[in-house]
Amino acid sequence: MNKKNIALFCAFTATTIYGLNHTIAKEIMPKYIEAFGLVQLRLLGAGLVFWIFSLFIPNERIQKNDFKRIILASFFGMSFNMLMFIKGLSLSTPINSGILVTLTPVIILVLSAILLNEKITILKFCGIVLGFSGSIILIFNGGEFIKNAPNVALGNFMLLVNSISYGTYLVIIKPLIIKYNIITLMKWMFLIGFVISIPFTLSEFSSVNWKSLPFNAIWRMVFVVLGTTFLTYLLNSFALKNIQPTTIGVFVYLQPIIAIFYSSITGNDKLDITKILASILVFSGIYLVTKKSSKLNLKR
């Protein structure tokens, strides 16, 4: 199996984990841990694992002129992104989360046009409009209180911001992924992301009653830390080393399918007409954006 096929398998595996996470992470908030407390757990837990793994690889120095990009990538990929996603998920529903995350490829295209001078055709522009129309429908369809979803509109908006942040991260991190060992890069980025997030996460993290957590909460937290955080960032980083960000973005199309299936069988969410309509708009937009898409030139 060549590196490209391995990279595609890594991206697929990461997307599957993310799809399950929409429900698994939702089930422990806020009963066992608040949203921002879970963010600190992710950054602390996965960060420690990356630092432990770094002990078994050759020591690698980061060049000073790369730290600015690393800090930006840490902000958009490790702190702000996680804060928006977890808090948005705690306020909204797993299916909404799964649908809105599929806007990431559209966002990557827009950012590529702005930062990398990639041309946007009329077809792609129409796709962008359709995709965001679907997200707007979800955002403004949040007036009704849903079980364990106290503010759907605000949650959907935060999930949209999360997609923008993650798309920004993928574009920023590409040159660094090629230049450095993945473990070296991730250990520093998670450390920086952890420090940035402390003012927002420390209070909720400290308030968790760790000694009284039941097993069904513990295994979900372990999944979020080792699966959704450590493993997905490792897998996506390896994939990004060998394929373009837009290709990785395509795999998020699987997330709503996995999220809808898993959240439905576990009784955490249900599909309705509005979500179906929003999904059609989002997927139509994605189809137009990715149709005959040109390759990204991420060389500096």
Secondary structure, 3 states (H helix, E strand, C coil): CCHHHHHHHHHHHHHHHHHHHHHHCHHHCCCCCCHHHHHHHHHHHHHHHHHHHHCCCCCCCCCHHHHHHHHHHHHHHHHHHHHHHHHHHHHCCHHHHHHHHHHHHHHHHHHHHHHHCCCCCHHHHHHHHHHHHHHHHHHHCCCCCECCECCHHHHHHHHHHHHHHHHHHHHHHHHHHHHCCHHHHHHHHHHHHHHHHHHHHHHHHHCCCHHHCCHHHHHHHHHHHHHHHHHHHHHHHHHHHHCCHHHHHHHHHHHHHHHHHHHHHCCCCCCCHHHHHHHHHHHHHHHHHHCCCCCCCCCC
